[in-house]
């Protein structure tokens, strides 16, 4: 999951100054603070700044070259004009590293911002103006392939959310009835529907982008960093909801500080999980409006969906921080790879047309990750679901929301999995730059 918090409003005077500056930009008469089509936008991050240059460019495909010169992992986001909808993002940009964010932006006003440690308020929120660029003509076959990819991936997202509603209800019924063993068995299986589409669920929300993800999938480690308190501090636990709050209650002992005091508390958090899941369902099926209006996916959502799923595994989940109490991380990895395969499959035809060698590499490395994951399968349940080993038995993991392992502490098995995920993540990161225009 990713964390979101209240957005920072730019002071009126600052907004006016930025707007007046933007009014002078004209792509036909390029100035120093405007880029031409195809130019890279430079983003320089420190722990308390987020500088983007230039702040104006023509519509179409754009690449942001993001360098983190700070001391903390950071996140770069491109927001819609309402500052509530995420157009594109890159998480976990490590200190001293440079990465590229490629997306496609229509004419309009956007905002860029950073978020050190992926928590708290935005840093360096600033206006980013996209002027009208040259029309890019494409043939009818390409257009049809793009439309088909968007339609099919939208259908997949809806299907997974629909199955998530039922699976969540089955899980919470077992949990609130006191059938602990059944609830523990259903927990990782139900979550897989969410893990397959996680980047999409993170990008949309009701009041702001990601608010549903914050309610459904918040990790206590992130909440504690945000609050500046220990993970088991009562103030941190008071507002913690979602899957991982129930995970902590189910998979810890009384003396660890995460157990609920009463059945009423358990029912309250279970009801909230079902309620938020139903709201997600209503959002993707168009029954309610989200922060950015009616739910609608773009080609950029499909093109970046696969790489986003694998990047999160490579950069954070590999250390066991997602399922720090249950150690069911291998179920999540399996679902993330499945979701990435579907997202990529919906733009594979476009990639093959533009870069056949890239398509072959993705297919080969996707098979490699699945082969590694198969080593840790532990049979099937009565419903035919694949079961996985406890991740803490094969990897150095973060336990009880404590200190995360360093990559130098990885076990041989964990390093093999990490290498396979990284080998797939790298070519997938090139998909958006290949198919967007």
N, C-alpha and C positions, 0 to 999 in steps of 0.2 A: 504494500500500500504506500501511498505518499501522503504527506501531511499538508493541510491547507489551513490558513487562518485568515482573520479579517484583513481586508485589503487596505492599503494606505492610499488616501486620497491626496493628489497633488494639490498644493496650495494654489488658490485661484490665480495669483500673480504669476506663478510658475507656469501654470497651464496656458495662460494668455501669452506669455513670452514664447513658450514652445510653439503655440499655434500660429503666432505671427511669423515666427521663423519658418514654419512649415509652408506658410502661404507663399513665400518667396521662391520655393523650390519648383523647378520646372525641368522635367526630364529632357525636354528638347533643347534646353539651354543649361547644361550641367554645371553646377557650382561645386565648391569644395566639399560641402556637406551632403551631396547627393551622389548616389552610385548609378552606373549604367546597368542595363540588363546583363546578368551573368557575373557582375562583380561580386566578390565576397565581402560580407559585412564583418568587421572586426569587433569582437566583444572581449573586453579585458575586465577580469573579475579580481577583486581583492575581498577581504573579509567584510568590508563595509562600503564597497563601491561596485558599480556594474555599468561600465561605460561602453556604449554602442556607437560605432562610427563606420559609415555615415548613418544618419537617422532618416534618410529618404532614399527610395529607389523605385524603379518601375515595377509593375505587377508581373507575376510569373514565378518561375523557380528561383529561389534564393538560398544561398548557403551562408550560414553564420560560422565564422571561425572563432571558437570560444577558448580563451586561455585563462586558466585560473592561476593568478599570481599570489593568492592568499595562502593561509595555513590550514583551512578547513575544506572538506568536500563541499561542493556547491551545486546549485541547480540553476539553469537558465530557462526562462519561460517567455514565450511570445503570446500575449493575451489579445483577445478581441477588443473592440472599442469600449464595450461595457465593462472591461476589466474583470469579467466574471468567467468568461469562457476561454479555455486554453486552446490556442491554435496549434502550437507545437512546443516541445520542451526536451530538455536533456538533464537527467538526474546524475548525481554522484560523479561530478567532474572533479577529479582529484587534484590536490595542490601540485603545481608544477606541470600540469598536463594541458594539452591542447586537443580539442575535439571539434567535430563539424556537425552542425545541425542543418539539415537540408529539408526545405518544405516548399510549398507553393502558396503565394499570397495574392489574393485579388486586390483591386484598387480599394483603398479605404484607410482608416486610422486604426492603429494597433498600439499596444504598449509592450515594452520589454522590461524584464526585472530579473533579479537573482534572489536566491534564498539559501544562505549559508547553512550547512548541515541539513538542508531540506526541511527545516522547521521554522516557525515564527513568521514574522512579517516580511514582506518583500523588501529588498534593498535595491535602490537605484531605479525605482519605477519611472519610466520615461516614455514619452510619446514616440511612435515610429510610424512614419507616413509612407504609404504605398500609392504612387501616382499611376495613371493609366499607361500601360505599356503597349508594345506592339502586339497585335493579334497573332497567335501561333496557330497555323492551320495544320490539321491532322487528317489523315484519311479515314474513311468511314469504318474500316475494319478496326483501327486502333480505338476510335471512339466507342465502337460497340464492345470491344474488350474491356475498356475502362468502365463503361456503364454496367457490364455484366459483373465485373469484380466488386464494384460498390454494392450492387443489389444482392449478390450472393453473400458477401461478408455481413451486410446488415441483417440478412436472414439468419446467419449463424449466431450473431450477437443476440438476437431476439430469442432464438431457440435455447441458447444457454441460460439466459435470464429466466425464461419460462421454466426450465428444469430446475433452476436454482430455487425458485419459489417453493416447489413441491419438496425438494430435498431438504431445504431449511426447515420446513414444517415437520417433516419426519424426524429430523435431528432434534429439534427443540421439544417435540412431544416426548421423545425418549429421555431427554435431559430433565424436563420438569416432572416427569412421572417417577423419577428416581432410578430408572434403568441405566445406571452409569456405564456398564460395559457396552451396551448397545449404543449409547450416546458417543462413547469413545471410538467405536468402530465406524459410526456414521460421520463423525466430524471431518476427517480428511476427504472422504468421498463427496460429501455435499459441497465442500469448499472448492473442489476442482472445477465446478461450473463457473465460479467466479474467477479463479485463477486463469482460465482459458481466455478470458476477455478483459483482464484487469486494466490494461492501459486505456481501453475505451471507457470503462466504468470510472476510472480516475479523472478523465478529461471532462466529464459532464457532471452536472449537479443541479440542485433545485434553486438555492439562493446564490451559490457561487460554485465555480468548478471544483469538483472534488469533495464537496461537503458530504455527499452520500458515502463516498469511500472512507472519509474520516469517521463516520458513524459505524460503518460496517466492518472496517478492516484495520482500525488503528492499533499500532503496537505500543505497548506500555513504555518501551525504551524511548520512543519519540516523545511521548507525552511527558515523561520525566525530564528529558532534556529541555523541553519547552518550558516546564514549570521550574526548572532548577532544583528539583527535589529527587529523592530516591524513588525507584519504580514502585515500591510497596508503600509509599507515603499515602495516608488516607486522602489527602487533598488530590493526589494524582488519580487514585482509584475511584474517587467520587463520580467523576464525569466520564469514566471509561466505559464504552459500550461496544457491542459487536462480537464478532467471532472470537477474537483473542481474549476478551474478558471472560467468556464462557470457557475457553480453552484453559485459562489460568485456574479457574474454579474446578474444572474436571480433572486436570492432570497434576495438581500439586497437593502436598500434605497440609494439614492444619497449621503446622508451625512455620509455614513459608509466607503467610500473610496475605494470600490471595483468595482464600475461601470466603464465600458469602456467609452472612450470619443467619439467613433464614430462607425458607422456600419462597417466601414472597419476593425476596431480592432476586432469586433465580428466575422466577416467573416474569418479573419486571424486565430484566435484560433480555430474556427470550422473546417476550412480546415486542420489544423494541427492535430486535433483529428481524423478526418477521415483518414488522411494519416498514422498516427501511428497505427490506428486500422487495416488498410489494410496491413501494414508491419507485424503486429502480425499474421494476417491471412496467409500471404505468408510464414512466418517462420514455423508455425505449419503444413502447407501443403507441406513443403519442396521445396518451390519455391525460397527461399533465404536461405543462410547459416547463422547460428547464431554464437555467440561468441564461442560456444563449438562445432561447426560443424552443421551437419544436426539434426533437432529436433527429439529426440527419448526419450521416457519415459522408466524408469526402474521400477522394482517392488518396489524399495524403494520410488519412487515418488508417487506411488499409495498408499503404506502403510502409508506414512507420510502425504498424502494430506488431509485426513479427520481431523486429529488432528491439523494440521496447521491452517485450517479454523476456528476451534472452539477456539483455543488458542488466536487468534487475537481478536475474539469477547470478550472472557473472560478478556483479559488483557488491551484492549484499547478501542475497539468500544463501549463497554457497557457504557462508559461515554459520548458518543455522539460526539466524536472527528472526526469521519469519515465524517459525514454530518453536519458539524457545522453551515452551513447557511440554509440548506433546512430541516433539522431534519427528513430526510427520512430513518433513520437508521434501522427501523424495516423491510424495504424492503431488506436491505443488510443482516440483520440477517437471514431472510427467505431464501435468496439465499445461504448464507454460510451453513446453515443447509442442504439445498437440495444438494449442492455440496459435503458436507461431507458424506451424506447418499449414494450418488452414488460412491464416492471413496471407502468408506468402503464396499459397496455392492460387489465391484469387488474383494475384498480379504476375504469376509465373509466366504466362503467355507474353505479357508485355516485356518482362525482363529478357526472355529468350529472344525476342525480336530485336532488342537493343544490344544485348551483351550475352551471347550464348555461353561463353566461358564462365561468366559469373553465375549463370543459372546452373551449370554443371557443378560448380564448386559448392553452391548452396545445397544441392541435392545430395552430394557426396558427404558433406559435413553434417547434414541433418541425419543421415543414416548413421554416422559415427556417434552422435549424441545418443540416439535411440539404442544403439548397441551397448553403450556403457550403462545406460539406465537399466537395461534388461538384466544386468548382473545382480541387481538388488531387488528384483521381483521375488515375491514370497508367496506365490500361488494366487488363487482367486477365491472370492467369497461365493455364496450361493446365488448371487445375482450376476455373477460373471465379472465383477469388478476386479481389476488387478490390484493386488496387495503389495506393499513395500516394506522393507526392513526399517527398523528404528534408525534414523539418520545418525544419532549419537553413537551407534555401535560401529559405524564405518567412517565417521568423520570427527574432526575436532570442531565442536560447536559451542555457540553461546548458550549457557544454561541459566535458567531462571532470570532472564533479562540482565545477566551480569556482563562481564567483559567479553567482547567478541574476540575470537582467535585471530592471530596474525596469519598471513598466508604462509609464513615460514613454519607455522605449527600444523599445516595441513597434513593429513595422512596421505599415504600413497594413493589410496582409492579416491580421496577427495581431490587431490591434485589432478588425477586422470580425468575426473568429471569436470573440474574447472577448465582444464585444457580443451576438452571437447566442446564445452559451452562457448569458450572464447573463440575457438576455431569457426564455430557457426555464427557467432554474433558479429564477427568482423565483416564477412560478405553480406550478411543481412543489412548491416548499416549502410551498404551502398545501394540498396534497392530504391530508396526514395530519390536519390540523385539520378538514378537510371530511368525511372518511369515518370517522374513529375516533369512538368514543362512550364 
